[in-house]
Amino acid sequence: MLDIVLFSVFFGLYGIVIGSFVNVVILRIPIKESVTLTRSHCMTCGHVLSWYELIPLFSYLFLGGKCRHCKTHISIQYPIVEALNGIIYVVLYLACGISVECILYCLCASALLALSVIDWRTKEIPVGFNIFILLLGLIRLVTDIGNWSQYVIGLFAVSGFLFLLHLITKGRGIGGGDIKLMAATGLLLGWQLNIIGFLIGCILGSIIHLTLMAIKKADRVLAFGPYLSMGVFIAMIWGEQLVSWYLSMWATF
Ligand SMILES: [Zn+2]
């Protein structure tokens, strides 16, 4: 029991630290600024942050959410993304235990978090995220080579269907970024979990987007990335249970 608590704390702190990198990625990728070369700075006055302003979560609280130099308010997005990424890592650890799978899923979830925020704002998924998740999928394939067909089929199962949809609707039905995303997550999760993630994403997308359109007069254009990401994340946690539940349903007939 104690080791579970200790590992949860470890994964949580690790997630918060990676979460602050996720913030940098969210901010800099759309404006094509280097993610690693430039030191972290205030986006308003350019003040370069010193080490004690770079401690995730705590710096935000300590500085009262303001730049120390120009007193501009720092977006609440920073501590939210950091905390969320920490929670995600703890949940994945509790769901998968310490394994290669767990580490790959954590990294993928951080990428999903970043691309969701960017897709929400710009209606586009930068291709680098899909390449990153595809690489994680390749590592999964190599480290679990006995089940290779799961992953190779996963690469095409949902993405192939979406590609057809893309051709039929002449690109209006689904964006290219979403197709590549489902190909990459398919290679990482295997076809069964990927299909489950996709279906959950579609359900969440229609419910949440229609609600938003009704109350906030939100855009008619749907940024699908955030919903697909949520679906994939849920499939990482409960997908195995859903698959065996589904199979046992059929077995009773
Ligand atoms: Zn400033």
Residues whose N, C-alpha, C, O or C-beta is under 5 A from the ligand:
A	BS01	ZN	C42 T44 C45 G46 H47 C67 H69 C70 K71 T72
